[in-house]
Amino acid sequence: MIKARMAKEAIVRINNRAGALAQVTRGLADMGLNIEAVIATIEGAEAVIREVQEARVVVAEVEHRPGLLREITEKLARQNIDLSYLYATATGDRCLVIFSSTNNDWAVKVLND
C-alpha cells in the first residue's frame, strides 16, 4: 500500500567547504524545524542540500520491498506524470520516497488509489 501526501522541500545552495552541512543543520534546528529526509550533493563549487520543508513535493510512505520504485514510477508513467527528480530512504520495513513532478497533486491521487 502506498500512502502519498504533499510536503515542502527547501533547497539550500552554499559554498562547498568543511562544516557547511553542520552550519545549515544548526540553523534549521535553532528554528525548530524537523527534517524528514535530506540529500546533500556537490555541484561544482556548491554544496546542494535538499530537505523536505519549503517547496511542494510528494512524499510517499511505503513498505520497503523489491519492486517498490518500479510500482511507483509505472503508476506515474501510465498517467503521463513526468518526474523532475526523486530520492528515497529506507529503514527496516519502511521507506520514504520523495519526488517532484509535472503534477504533484495528481501524483498524490494516483498513488493513493
Buried (B, 14 or more C-beta within 10 A) or exposed (E): EBEBEEBEBBEBEBEBEEEBBEEBBEEBEEEEBEEBBBEBEEEEEBBBBBBBBBBEBBBBBBEBEEEBEEEBBEBBEEEEBEBEEBBBBBEEEEBBBBBBBEBBEBBBEBBEE
